[in-house]
Amino acid sequence: MLASVYRHSVDAKKRLFIPAKYREELGEKFFITRSLRDKCLIVYSEEEWNKYVAPLEAMPRKEQEKIVRYLYQTGTWAEPDSQGRVLLNDDLIRHAGLTKGAVISGCGKYAEIWAEEVYDALEEDVDSILEALDKYGL
């Protein structure tokens, strides 16, 4: 399970260090793509990525193509180098607004990569979280 928050820098060569605990969970190769909802990146293990995209096969072709295009065109399969860094492409960097500092946040089955200033500006809406927990009996 991917948990905790780590802060690292994107270097001049567009590489980002992925924490060892995350690399253990994600495996030797993992997928990084743009979030559909937020200005961040989503990181999936190969297994979790395959589960995530599996329902696309049941969609009508026209809808499937739009989604697949969005997810794969700027996404990338990442394999950390010997120092644990992955290379991010320009589209991923631009989407997340990554300039220097990055926050890598564990979200259970996937991780998110945020620009540090965007992550720090997020305010958790504790009331809506508590409401959702109550609604589902958690």
N, C-alpha and C positions, 0 to 999 in steps of 0.2 A: 504494500500500500504506500503510495506516495504522499508524504506528509511533511510539514514544516515549511519554512520560508528561508531562502538563501539569497544573498546579495553578491553579485559579481559584476564585472565590467565586460563590455563588448570591446575587444581590442581593435587596433587599426586595420587588421586583416579580416574583420567581421566575424571573429571567433568568440564563442561564449563558453565558459567553463560550466560543465554540468556536474553537480555534486556526485561523489562516489556512491552514496546511498541511492540516488536516483538512477544512476547507470546500472546498478545491480538489479533494480526493479524493471527498468526499461529494456535491458538486454543490449546486445552488441550493435543492433541497428534499430532505430526508431524513427517515427514520422513526426515532423513538425509542420504545422499548417496554421493559417489565419483562423482566429475565432470568428464565428458567424455573428456573435452578439456584442463582443467587446473589442477594444483596440489592444488586443494581446494575442499571443501565439499559444497554440495548444500542442502538447507533446504527448504522443501515444506510443506505447510499446507496439511492436508488430502485431501481436495477438489482439490487443485492445483496438487497434486501428481496424483490423479485419472485422471485428465484431461491430464496430461503429458504422462501417460502410456497408455491411451485409444487407440491411434493409433497403438499400438503394436498388438492389436487383429486382425488387417487387414493384418499383415505381414505374409509371409510364415513361417511355424513352425520352420524351421532350423535357419533362421535369428532371429526370435523372441526369441528363446531359448538362443542364445548368448547374446543378449542385456539384457534380463530378468536376466540371470545369473549374468552378470556384475553389474547391478543395485541393485539387491536384496541380493546377497551373503554377501556383507559387509555393506549394508545399514542397518539402524535400525529405528524402530519406537521409538520416544523419547517422554517421558512424564516428564516435569520438576518437580523436587522435590519442597518442600515447600519454598526453597530459590531461586528457578528459575534456578537451574542447571540441565543439562542433562549429561548422561553418554555416552562417546564416546568409541566405541570398538577399539581394537588395529589396525585393518585394516584401519579404518578411520583416526586414528591418524598418522599412517605410510604414507598413501597416501598424506595427506596434509602437512606432515612434522611438525606436531604440537609438540613442545617441552615444551614451557612455554607460551609465549604471543600469543594471537589469535586476529584476527580482524574479526568482524562480520559486513558484508556489505550488506545493503539492495539493492535489484535489482528489485523492483516493486512487482512481484508476488512470488518471492522467495528470499532467502538470501544466501550469500556465507560465508564460514568460511575459512580464510586463516591463515597460519603461519605468525606471525607479520613481520618477516624479509623478507619473500617472498612478502608480500603485499607492504611493504615499498620500495622494489626494483623495483616494477612495474612502468613503465613510461607510462603514457597515451599518445597515439599517437593522439594528438589533430587534426592534419591535416586529418587523415583518418576518424576521427569521424565527422568532419565538412563536408568532402566529402560525407559520407554516409547520413548525414542529408540533404544536398543539393540534393542528388540523389532522395531522397524520399519526397522532398518538405517540410521538417520540419524546 
